[in-house]
Amino acid sequence: MNAQAPASADRPDQNDPEVRRAQEERLRATWAAPKGLFLRWTDVNNNAVGAWYTLTAFGFMLFAGVLALIVRTQLAVPENDLVSADTFNQLFSLHGSMMMFLFAVPMFEAVSILLLPQLLGARDLPFPRLSAFGYWCFVLGGVFVAGSIFFNSAPDAGWFMYPPLTTDPKLSGLGADIWMLGLSFIEVSSIAAAVELIVGVLKCRPPGMRLNLMPLYAWYVLVVAVMILFAFPPLIAGDILFEMERLLDWPFFDPGRGGDPLLWQHLFWIFGHPEVYIVFLPSIALFAMVIPTFAQRHVLGYPWIVLAAVGTGFLSFGLWVHHMFATGLPNISLAFFSAASEAVVIPTAVQIFVFIATLWAGRVVWSTPLLYAAGSLAVFVIGGLTGVMVAIAPFDWQAHDTYFVVAHLHYVLIGGTLLPLFGGLYYYWPLITGKKLSDRLGRIAFWTMFVGINVTFFPMHFTGLAGMPRRVFTYPEQLGVGWLNMLSTIGAYLLAAGVAVLVVDLCRSPWRKKADRNPWNAGTLEWLVHPDAENWGIRSVPLIESRYPIWEQKDFVRKVDEGRYFLPDAEEGLRETIVTSVLDARPIQVMRLGAPTAKPMVAALALGSVFILTTYHLYWAALAGGVLAAAAILFWLWTETSPIPEKDCKHIGHGIVLPLHASGPASSGWWAMFITMLGDSTAFASLVFGYFFFWTVHEDFPPPAAPGLEGPGVFWPMLALGLLLAGWGATLGARLLNTHGRRGLARIALVLAAAATAAGGAAGLAGPWTHGMDPVLHSYPAIVWVLVIWVAVHAGAGVIMQLYSLARSLCGRLTPVYDGDLRNTVLYQHFLALTALVTFLVIGLFPEAA
């Protein structure tokens, strides 16, 4: 392949203006958004989903900001009675929960869904319907959680929901269930978006864009999405244990029955501290795009910043215990996690110094986006310095749970998330809407917010050091911090005024004139999009030879516009993009994408009903909702995925012919299944961690044998393991038989595999059942039941997948060549076999070994 190559023989007329016009009309008809507001909601184009996602997350941020203003007004003067203690608890709990779960992470995913295809020169991400499904999960769960404040049912125990108070329904009320189940549903959307983004970066890069040529934003998206994949599942595992204690009285966090409330803290902060970097690294990603543009040169130290991003993500998983320094942990733990907390400063500093060096070496063009970038770095550095302070255990013992920590947290999150996001908004608004925002209003908004941030949060360092605890609804005048709190409240209203100016600027945008194409003179692919472009984006998928192709590849923009690269047409009138290899971005497939449909929305609403109805203990209705959700998802998959195309291959230009189908590791679907199962395995590992945590902290775990406390024995766990391994082997055999054209035998193998898998799941449940293990009595039978239920549920999903593959084969939709569904089923069975192996060896053999 050669970017300078002339039109190939298979497209001899592509320079003819009439031919180009006809091609553009076909693309326009293929990718144009449907008309009507409801139909726009059902669109699965990345532009539509990303725009709705971003708008919704921004709305939740504004709502959470209003809650924060009420909190600050209550604290403006000592002994204020503006709101009651109960209302205050709901306000600050919902504010923190919304900012973390409904704004920071979803906003990153929304912006990435919107920008990533254009950054990669792709027509779309590989699973636009998955993005739409994730959006509807997010909006439904978000409205459910945020709306609870209007019914006096909001969570009132903080955004961390520490047991044991929260696990007692009499003390915490319905708010804890709304928090737990609503946010668990939202976490589904986060993981769905993470899968979409990881596969998009790995498989949808344009030809020639090797890993070392990716835009830094794509690297950060990859790192953060992988972090989500490993950070959110432990919280999901904790949510499962939490709700089982609340709804069924299984004592995971009750010390009187063998539980331990610190298990929740471990699971929560294994999620909670990587969460800080999950929301910070996307901001660095925006800097990585903004700073080279306004320095008018490539970023210095590209390999170093990639390594620093990966290092930050890796180290962030070793810091969670510094949130638990005051819980009485051994000194060796304090020393290790304190050192790890200090070490994460190194890769973070590398990234900041790289940006400073790039500006120093370039010809800086000062602009509103760069102003936000510089201001956010200043704010974040202050938060980082206080972070180093609280990472030292003796200091943390003094400052823990005071307003010093509140100040540190907000400096980090506002400097690392809010201001960079606003800077990115001013930078990318011309790309999204074709209009520029006002430089004058942007600067007014920035300086108002910058002053407001520091006036609000800097005094809180002294408020905390003076002894004011966080999460109190009032305080005595004798404490002497009234003037500091008044100053913080004034600053909060200044910050709100700055945000209001920005909102006004956004609202005025539609009446402004069109901006020039690439108004900042950037060098990366997203600026190929013309302000008047249709939803299908760029004219042709380019060949990439450098990191800044607009700057460095000759006549690059003109050749893209003239369709001189790949896939410049929509010959069959279908949405298509190119799938490439993971390492070196060789073209390997033309992937056809889904058309607008309401099926993801229906599936999300049905799944959401399960969580919402369970909140109100309507279990039979929730079960019906679960059946409806399963049916909706299966109908969606049956009708919309893996169709057999009308032809095997397609010309994409320059003499290259690619298949229209791929399965196994070459396909995007296989990668999506692999990535999803990694997240699933992380949640499972967190449950196994809970088992060994109890064994570590209790001398009598498992407890002495007694009625209801006996173990599951050896026979049933080993039988279950053998059956599940037999189901795994039969499924693998079915794939091999199908590959060799023995379709009849493959179908028989699938039937046997489904029978063995179902029997294995049932045998796993039989162990604790036949031995009378009572999960209400002690944490040991409770955690054993959770593990076997986990395996049984996954075995049930495996049976559905095996029967689904069988049905596809019987209907002629699964053949020796078009076998993607069966290959994905086999991949799932690999993870199920590993889960069963760990579970039944632990519960069947470990107590005896101990």
FIFI-742120 format. One record per residue (C-alpha): residue in one letter; y negated, z negated, x negated. Coordinates in steps of 0.05 Angstrom, whole numbers, plus 5000, padded with zeros to 4 digits. Example, Ala and Ser with C-alpha at 12.3 -4.5 7.8 and 13.67 -1.06 7.14 Angstrom:
A509048444754 S502148574727 
This chain:
M500050005000 N493150164977 A486549995010 Q483450634984 A488851085012 P486751645059 A489351715129 S496851795129 A500852375155 D503051995217 R495851895237 P492352535214 D486752505265 Q484551785261 N477651975232 D476052405293 P470652045334 E473952245399 V480651985377 R477551325354 R473951255420 A480451365458 Q483950845415 E478450345427 E479050455502 R486450295499 L485149665458 R479749455506 A484349545566 T489949165530 W485948555507 A480248495556 A479647825592 P481447845666 K475947775718 G474747165761 L474046435739 F481146215758 L484146815723 R480246655661 W483545975661 T490246315661 D488446765602 V492446625539 N488047005490 N485946555432 N478646685450 A479446415520 V483945825503 G479845635442 A473345675481 W475945245539 Y479144755490 T472644685451 L468244605513 T472844075542 A473343665477 F465743695470 G465043445542 F469642855527 M465442695466 L459142665507 F462442215558 A465041755503 G458041735474 V455241495540 L460340925540 A458040735470 L450740715493 I452640215547 V456339795495 R450239795449 T445539625506 Q449839025523 L449438785451 A442038915442 V440238185455 P444137535452 E447737275514 N446337915553 D449637995621 L448838745633 V456438825639 S462038325646 A466938165590 D472538565626 T468039175635 F465739125562 N473039115539 Q474439735579 L468240085553 F469539995479 S477040115486 L475940765523 H470340975476 G474840905415 S480941215449 M476941825473 M473541935407 M480041915368 F484942245418 L480542675462 F475242915413 A476642875338 V483643175334 P483143635395 M476443905372 F479544095304 E485244445339 A480644785389 V476145065335 S482045285294 I485245645352 L478645995362 L477146175290 L483846235254 P485946925281 Q479247215259 L479646865192 L486447175181 G484647855208 A490047785262 R489648005334 D491947325357 L496146725338 P503746805349 F504446355411 P498146415453 R501946145513 L503745525474 S496345425460 A494945495534 F500444995550 G497544505500 Y490544585529 W492844415599 C496743815574 F490343595539 V485543685597 L490243355648 G491842755604 G484542695584 V481942685655 F487242175673 V485341705617 A477841805619 G477541755695 S480841065695 I474040745679 F471540925748 F477140545781 N476639915738 S483340095708 A481540325638 P485140035578 D481839395555 A485439195491 G482339675440 W484540365418 F490240035380 M493339625438 Y496439075396 P502338685427 P504138175451 L498338135499 T498638865517 T506138865530 D505438345585 P503538715650 K500638075678 L495538025622 S493738755609 G494439055678 L495239795692 G490340005637 A495639935582 D500340405619 I494840905630 W493140885556 M500340925533 L503041465579 G496641865585 L495641905510 S503042045499 F502142655542 I495942855502 E500042785438 V504543335466 S498543805465 S496743595393 I503743745367 A503944405406 A497444625374 A499944395305 V506144835313 E501845425333 L497145335274 I502545235221 V506345855243 G499846245249 V497846095177 L504746225149 K506646845189 C500447195215 R496447315152 P494348035140 P498248465091 G496648285019 M493847585034 R498347184989 L497946424993 N493146414934 L488446894971 M488046505036 P481146255057 L480445515042 Y479745385117 A486845655127 W489345185073 Y486044595106 V488744795174 L495744825144 V495144145111 V492243805172 A497244115220 V502943875176 M499743185175 I499543185251 L506843375252 F508642755211 A503342265236 F503642325311 P511242245321 P511341515295 L506141355348 I510441705400 A516341285377 G512040665383 D509840875452 I517140925474 L518640215451 F512039965480 E513240255549 M520540025551 E518139315538 R512839375592 L517039725645 L524039465630 D522738815591 W526439045529 P523838565475 F521838995416 F515438595403 D517537915431 P519037435373 G522636965420 R528037495432 G528637805363 G522638265366 D516438285323 P509338505342 L508238745271 L513039325284 W507739615331 Q502439545277 H506739905226 L508340485273 F501140525298 W497840525230 I502941005200 F499441455250 G492641125248 H490741195176 P492941925166 E488942035230 V482641885191 Y484142455143 I486642895199 V479542875227 F476142895159 L479643475125 P477643985178 S470443805163 I471643945090 A474644605113 L468044775147 F464444595083 A469145065045 M466645635088 V459345445094 I457845265021 P460245904987 T456346315038 F449745965024 A451045914950 Q452446664952 R458446594906 H465846434911 V467645694911 L469045414842 G475845114826 Y479845424884 P486545164857 W483744474847 I480944414917 V487644644946 L491344134905 A486243604925 A487143764999 V494743714993 G494043074952 T489442755003 G494342915058 F500242645018 L496842004996 S494141855065 F501141675088 G501541115037 L495440725060 W497140465129 V498339745107 H491139645085 H489739555159 M494538965158 F492238565097 A490737965142 T497737935172 G500937525117 L504638065080 P507637935011 N502837984952 I506738574922 S505538964986 L498138804983 A497739034911 F501439684923 F497539894984 S490939674954 A492240114894 A494340694938 S487940614979 E483840654915 A487741254890 V486041684951 V478841684928 I480742154870 P482742784909 T477142644959 A472042624902 V474843264872 Q473343634936 I466243364941 F464643514868 V467444214875 F462444354930 I456744054891 A458644484830 T458945104874 L451944984899 W449544824829 A452345484802 G449945914859 R443446184887 V442645694944 V439845945010 W437745325049 S439445375122 T440844925182 P448444935172 L447744745099 L442944185119 Y448343885163 A453443965108 A449043605057 G447343045106 S454542945127 L456642875054 A451342345043 V453641955104 F461042025086 V459941785015 I456941135041 G463041045086 G467541195027 L464240674983 T465140135036 G472240385044 V473540224971 M470939524985 V475539385045 A481439675006 I480939054961 A485138524995 P480837904980 F474538255007 D478338515067 W480437805085 Q473137635092 A470738265127 H476838405170 D475238465244 T467738395233 Y462238895244 F462639085171 V468939465188 V465539785248 A460040035202 H465040305152 L469140655206 H463240995237 Y460241225172 V466841555155 L468041865222 I460942095236 G459842345165 G466842635162 T467342935232 L461142945277 L455743215231 P460343735198 L462443965267 F455144065287 G453844435222 G459844885236 L457144995306 Y450545265279 Y454345685228 Y459545995275 W455546055339 P453446775323 L460846945312 I463046635378 T457246845424 G453447375385 K447246925389 K444046475336 L441845775352 S434745555338 D433345335266 R427444915289 L431344545343 G437244485296 R433144145243 I429843685294 A436743495320 F439443375250 W433842915227 T433842535292 M441342435287 F441142275212 V435941735222 G439541475283 I446241435247 N443441015191 V439140575235 T445240445280 F450640305230 F447540085164 P445139415194 M452239295219 H454439165147 F449838555147 T451638365218 G458938335197 L457537955133 A453537455174 G459937305213 M459437715277 P466437915299 R467738595329 R470038685401 V465938115431 F461638255492 T456037765473 Y454037275419 P449836645412 E442636685390 Q444036165336 L448136675298 G441636995276 V443737725283 G439837895346 W434638315310 L440138695273 N443638855338 M437039075370 L435939535310 S442939825318 T441739945392 I435140315378 G438840735327 A444240895378 Y439041175426 L435941575369 L442841875354 A443742035428 A436942375429 G438942815371 V445343015407 A441143165469 V436743635429 L442943995404 V445544055475 V438844345498 D439344855441 L446345055463 C444045135536 R438245585515 S442846035474 P444746545528 W437546765535 R436546915461 K437147605431 K443447855398 A444247665325 D445748155270 R452948245250 N454747745195 P447747435196 W449346965138 N452147505092 A458847145087 G464747445049 T470747235091 L474547605144 E472047265207 W465347605200 L468548285210 V467848145284 H461948505315 P457448125363 D459248645417 A466648635400 E471948595455 N477248055458 W481948445414 G477448295355 I477348745294 R478749485296 S484749475249 V488648955210 P486249005137 L489649005070 I487148405030 E486248434954 S481247854942 R478947194971 Y472247474994 P473948185015 I467248335048 W463848194982 E469048464934 Q472949044966 K469149704967 D467149975036 F471549445067 V467749355132 R467050095144 K474450225133 V476349665181 D471549935234 E474250645226 G481450415236 R483550605165 Y488150015157 F493949775200 L495449755275 P488950095298 D491650305365 A495050025427 E499750595439 E504050235490 G498449845522 L501249175499 R498248605459 E500848635387 T499648335319 I503048385251 V507847855226 T508247795150 S512547415100 V510846695083 L509346745009 D506647434994 A504547685063 R508948305065 P508948625134 I515748505167 Q514748575242 V510048795297 M509948205346 R508348305419 L504347755451 G504147505522 A499447755576 P495247275619 T499546825663 A499246165700 K506245945677 P503845495620 M498945155667 V504345035719 A509144765666 A503744295639 L501944035708 A509243905724 L510343545658 G503943155668 S506442905735 V512242565699 F507442145657 I502541995712 L507741815765 T511341365715 T504840995704 Y505040775776 H512540625774 L514241205820 Y520641345783 W524141795833 A517942225841 A517342245765 L524542475760 A523143025810 G517043225768 G521443245706 V526343715740 L520544145763 A517644155692 A524444355663 A525144905714 A518045165701 I519145175626 L525945535633 F522946045681 W517146145632 L522046255574 W526746695614 T521447175639 E516547195581 T520147095514 S524647525472 P524748155515 I528648735486 P523349265469 E523749985493 K524350215420 D526549905355 C520650055309 K513250225309 H508650595261 I502950155239 G499450665194 H499850905122 G507051115131 I509550405145 V514550295201 L516049585225 P521249315274 L518949045341 H524048475337 A526047955286 S530547345290 G532446785244 P527746585187 A524147255191 S521647095261 S515846665283 G520146345337 W525146075286 W519445765246 A516545455309 M523345135325 F524144885254 I517144585253 T518044265321 M524543945300 L521343665237 G516443295282 D522043075328 S526042825268 T519942425245 A519742065312 F527241935306 A526341665235 S521041195262 L526140905312 V531140815256 F525640485216 G524939995274 Y532439825270 F531939675195 F525339315204 F528638815250 W534438745200 T529438615144 V525038095179 H530537715215 E536137345178 D540737385238 F540138135254 P544838335285 P545337655320 P551737265325 A556637565375 A555537305446 P555937605516 G550938175519 L549738165444 E556038475417 G555439125379 P557739805406 G564039775363 V566640345320 F570940755367 W565641025415 P560341175361 M565441545319 L568141925379 A561042125399 L559642345328 G565942765325 L564543105392 L557343265374 L559443545306 A564743955343 G559144225389 W555044395328 G560844755296 A562445145359 T555245365367 L555145595295 G561545965308 A558646295370 R552946565328 L557646855275 L562047165329 N556047465364 T553447755299 H560048105288 G560048395358 R565447925386 R561147755447 G566747525492 L569247025441 A562046815427 R561146645501 I567546235501 A565045865440 L558545715475 V562245425535 L566444985489 A560144785450 A556544575513 A562544165536 A563243815469 T555843675464 A555543385535 A561642965521 G558742715456 G552342495489 A556342125543 A560841795491 G554741545453 L552341195516 A559240915530 G559140485467 P553739995487 W555640055560 T563039865552 H561139295506 G556239015556 M550239035510 D544338755550 P537739025523 V533638485557 L536837925517 H535038125446 S531838675404 Y538738865374 P541939135438 A535139415458 I534239835394 V541540055397 W540540305468 V534240675449 L537841035392 V543741245435 I539141465492 W535241875442 V541642225420 A544042315492 V537442625515 H537543105455 A544743265470 G542643435541 A537243895514 G542444205468 V547044345527 I541344685564 M539945125504 Q547245305495 L547945495569 Y541245865566 S543946285508 L550346395547 A546446635607 R542247095564 S548547395535 L551747495604 C545347845628 G545148305568 R538847985539 L542447695478 T546048205434 P548548215362 V541648485342 Y537048125391 D539847435380 G533547015369 D535246525425 L542146375396 R539446295326 N534345795351 T539745425388 V543845375324 L537745115287 Y536744585340 Q544044395333 H543144285258 F537943745273 L542043455330 A548043385284 L543743025232 T540842565285 A547842395311 L550442285240 V544941785223 T545141435291 F552541315298 L553741135225 V548140615230 I549940295297 G557540365287 L558440175214 F552139835188 P553139155222 E560239105193 A557739335125 A552338805126 
